[in-house]
Structure formats: structure tokens, C-alpha cells
Amino acid sequence: MMQMINLDNPIYKKALKLKGELSQLIISAEEASELNHALLKLIRNMVFEEPDCGKKSTKIKVAEEIADVLILIEQLCYNYGDDFIQQIKDFKGYKLQRLEKRLK
């Protein structure tokens, strides 16, 4: 299983320095929106049994957008530091416990 948060990439520091925090937040929102769009297209294809339109299959496009979002999440974690990362871990633990209860 892949490690979900990797802050060792020097590109994150460079991107933050060159682009700035606001730009990275805007890009994060854009990438999340692109992931949303790719997921909706995948759902539409599944529901209506539509063939993939375009050069990439819909699942490959979803994987590409997930990669973009994960990179931006790591950049946000790099920028906001250990307390932010701990909050994410805490929320994730809580939400997984809640999911587990709902599945019973």
C-alpha cells in the first residue's frame, strides 16, 4: 500500500516559494474539482453504460486526477505543518470509526 503523505519531496518547498500559498490553494480547489468531474463521468458511464469518449479511459483519468489531488494534499501538509497533519489523522481516525459503526 502506498504511503499517503510524503513531505520529503523538495518540489513542495519550491512550489510554495515560487507560487505562494494562495496560488496553491486555488490549484488545490481546481484539482479537486477535476477529480469530481472525472468521478461523475465514471458514474455516468457506469449508469448509462456509455463507452469512454476520448483518448484516456475514464478510470485512467480518475487515477490521474487522484494523483494531482494527492500531490496538492501533500503540499498543503508541507505548508501547514505537523499540527495540521495530526488534525487530518485525528479526523481520519474518527471518520473510519464512524464508518465501521455504520457498517455493522
NUFIVO-371196 format. One record per atom (N, C-alpha, C, CB): residue in three letters; y, z, x. Coordinates in steps of 0.2 Angstrom, whole numbers, plus 5000, padded with zeros to 4 digits. Each point is the difference from the previous one (the first is absolute). Glycine has a CB too. Layout:
<atoms>
AlaYZX/...
</atoms>
This chain:
<atoms>
Met499450005004/Met500650004996/Met500650005004/Met499450064991/Met501149905007/Met500650005005/Met500550064999/Met499949884999/Gln500450135006/Gln500550065000/Gln500649974996/Gln499650055011/Met500649994984/Met500549984996/Met500850015003/Met499250024990/Ile500950035014/Ile500650015003/Ile500050005007/Ile500450064990/Asn499949895014/Asn500049995007/Asn500750005002/Asn498849945000/Leu501550115003/Leu500750005002/Leu500049985007/Leu500350084992/Asp499249905012/Asp500049985007/Asp500349945002/Asp499050075001/Asn501149884994/Asn500349945001/Asn500750005002/Asn499149954992/Pro501150025014/Pro500750005002/Pro500449964996/Pro499650025011/Ile500149934985/Ile500449954996/Ile500450044995/Ile499149915002/Tyr500650154995/Tyr500450044995/Tyr500750025003/Tyr498850044995/Lys501249995011/Lys500650035003/Lys500549945000/Lys499450095006/Lys500349854997/Lys500549945001/Lys500249984993/Lys499449975011/Ala500250024984/Ala500249984994/Ala500650044997/Ala498849954998/Leu501150125002/Leu500450044998/Leu500750005003/Leu499150084997/Lys500949915010/Lys500650005004/Lys500449934998/Lys499450075009/Leu500249884991/Leu500349934999/Leu500349994992/Leu499349965010/Lys500250064986/Lys500249994993/Lys500350054996/Lys499049935000/Gly500950135002/Gly500350064997/Gly499650034994/Gly501149955003/Glu499050114995/Glu499650034995/Glu500149974993/Glu500150105006/Leu500549884992/Leu500149974993/Leu499649935000/Leu501150064999/Ser499049905006/Ser499649945000/Ser499350014999/Ser500849955008/Gln498950104996/Gln499350014999/Gln499850034993/Gln500050025012/Leu500450014985/Leu499950024993/Leu500049944995/Leu500550125003/Ile500049844998/Ile500049944996/Ile499449965001/Ile501250005001/Ile498649995005/Ile499449965002/Ile499450034997/Ile500549965010/Ser499450114990/Ser499550034997/Ser499949994993/Ser500150095009/Ala500549914987/Ala500049994993/Ala499849934999/Ala500950084998/Glu499349875006/Glu499849934999/Glu499349995001/Glu501149975004/Glu498650065001/Glu499349995002/Glu499650034994/Glu500250005012/Ala500050064986/Ala499650034994/Ala500049964994/Ala500350115004/Ser500349864995/Ser500049954994/Ser499649945001/Ser501250044998/Glu498749935008/Glu499649955002/Glu499350024999/Glu500849955008/Leu499050114993/Leu499350024999/Leu499950014993/Leu500050065011/Asn500549964985/Asn499950014993/Asn499949934997/Asn500750105000/His499749855002/His499949934998/His499349975001/His501249995002/Ala498650025004/Ala499349985002/Ala499450034996/Ala500549985012/Leu499650094987/Leu499550034996/Leu500049984992/Leu500250105008/Leu500449894990/Leu500149974993/Leu499749934999/Leu501050074998/Lys499049895008/Lys499749935000/Lys499350015000/Lys501049955006/Leu498750104998/Leu499350015000/Leu499750024993/Leu500150035013/Ile500350014984/Ile499850034993/Ile500049944996/Ile500450115002/Arg500149854998/Arg500149944995/Arg499449955001/Arg501250015000/Asn498649985007/Asn499549965001/Asn499350024998/Asn500649965010/Met499350114990/Met499450034998/Met500050004992/Met500050075010/Val500549954987/Val500050004993/Val499949934996/Val500750105001/Phe499749855002/Phe500049944997/Phe499549955004/Phe501250024996/Glu498550005009/Glu499549965004/Glu500449945002/Glu499050044994/Glu501649975009/Glu500449945003/Glu499749995007/Glu501050024992/Pro499049925010/Pro499949985007/Pro500650025004/Pro499149914997/Asp500850115010/Asp500550015004/Asp500449945001/Asp499450095006/Cys501349924993/Cys500549945001/Cys500350015007/Cys500249994987/Gly499849975017/Gly500350005007/Gly499550005005/Gly500950064995/Lys499449955011/Lys499650005006/Lys499550065002/Lys500949935004/Lys499450134994/Lys499650065001/Lys499750024994/Lys500850045009/Ser498649994992/Ser499750034994/Ser500450064998/Ser498849965003/Thr501250064991/Thr500450064997/Thr499850065004/Thr500149954989/Lys499250075012/Lys499850065004/Lys500350005007/Lys499050014993/Ile501049935010/Ile500350005007/Ile500750025000/Ile499249915003/Lys501250064992/Lys500750014999/Lys500150084999/Lys500249884995/Val499450155001/Val500050074998/Val499950045007/Val499649994988/Ala499949995016/Ala499950035006/Ala500650005005/Ala498849974999/Glu501549975001/Glu500649995004/Glu500650044998/Glu499749885002/Glu500450134992/Glu500550044997/Glu499950075001/Glu500349924992/Ile499150105008/Ile499850075002/Ile500250025007/Ile499050004991/Ala500849955013/Ala500250015007/Ala500750015001/Ala499049935003/Asp501450034994/Asp500850005000/Asp500250074998/Asp500149884998/Val499650144996/Val500250074998/Val499850065004/Val499949954989/Leu499550045014/Leu499850055005/Leu500450015006/Leu498849984996/Ile501449965006/Ile500550005006/Ile500650034998/Ile499549905004/Leu500850094991/Leu500650034998/Leu500050074998/Leu500349904995/Ile499150135002/Ile499850074999/Ile500050035007/Ile499449984990/Glu500349995015/Glu500050035007/Glu500750015003/Glu498849955001/Gln501649994998/Gln500750015002/Gln500450054997/Gln499949885002/Leu500050134991/Leu500350064997/Leu499850065003/Leu500149934989/Cys499250085012/Cys499850065003/Cys500350025007/Cys498949984993/Tyr501149965011/Tyr500350015006/Tyr500750025000/Tyr499349915004/Asn501150064991/Asn500750024999/Asn500150074998/Asn500249884998/Tyr499450144997/Tyr500150074997/Tyr499650065003/Tyr500349934989/Gly499350055015/Gly499750055004/Gly499450044997/Gly501150015005/Asp498750054998/Asp499450044999/Asp500050034993/Asp499950025012/Asp500750014986/Asp500150034993/Asp499849954995/Asp500950085004/Phe499449864996/Phe499949954995/Phe499349985000/Phe501149955002/Ile498550045004/Ile499349995000/Ile499650054997/Ile500249945010/Gln500050124991/Gln499650064997/Gln500150004992/Gln500250075011/Gln500449914987/Gln500150004993/Gln499649944997/Gln501250045001/Ile498749915002/Ile499649944998/Ile499350035000/Ile500749915005/Lys499050125000/Lys499350035000/Lys499950054994/Lys500049985013/Asp500550064986/Asp500050054995/Asp499949974993/Asp500750085007/Phe499849874992/Phe500049964993/Phe499349975000/Phe501349985000/Lys498549985005/Lys499349975000/Lys499550044998/Lys500449925008/Gly499550144995/Gly499550054999/Gly500050024992/Gly500150045012/Tyr500549984986/Tyr500150024993/Tyr499849944995/Tyr500950085004/Lys499349864998/Lys499849954995/Lys499349985000/Lys501149965002/Leu498650055004/Leu499249995000/Leu499750054996/Leu500149955012/Gln500150114989/Gln499750064996/Gln500149984993/Gln500250095009/Arg500349894989/Arg500249994992/Arg499549944998/Arg501250045001/Leu498849915003/Leu499549944999/Leu499350034999/Leu500849925006/Glu499050124999/Glu499350024999/Glu499950044994/Glu500050015012/Lys500550034986/Lys499950044993/Lys500049954994/Lys500650105005/Arg499749854996/Arg500049954994/Arg499449965000/Arg501249995001/Leu498450005004/Leu499449975000/Leu499450044998/Leu500549935009/Lys499650134990/Lys499550044998/Lys499950004992/Lys500250075009/
</atoms>
